[in-house]
Amino acid sequence: MAVAVRRGTVAMAVVILVLTQLMFVVDTSIVNVALPDIGRELGFSSAGLSWVITAYALTFGGLILLSGKVGSVIGPRRALLLGVTVFVIASIIGGLAGSVGFLVGARALQGVGAALAAPA
C-alpha cells in the first residue's frame, strides 16, 4: 500500500516538473513568434527587439548555477515554487508592459524565475 502511494507522489512530481519546463520552453517560443507584433505595438527598434530575448537569456544563463546552490539551501520544492511564482508574476508584468523598459525588465525577471525553478 505504501509503495502505491509513493509511486503516485513521484509520478505527480514528475508531471509537475515536466509541465514547468514545458512552460519555460513555450514562453520562449511565444515571445519569438510575437516579436514583430511587439516591435510594432511598443515601438521597438530592431536592436531593441533583440533585448527582449537577450534579457531573459542573460539572467537565466547567469543565475542557473547560483540558483542550484540556492535550491540546495532552501530546498528544491521551495525553490521550484518561488521560481515559478517569480516567473508567472514577471509574465503578467510583461503582458501588461506599455513601454520598452518594462518589457525588457519583465523578461529579465522571468529569466531569474526560470533559473531558480529549473534546477529543482
Helices and strands as residue ranges (DSSP letters): H 2-42, H 46-74, H 76-96, H 100-117
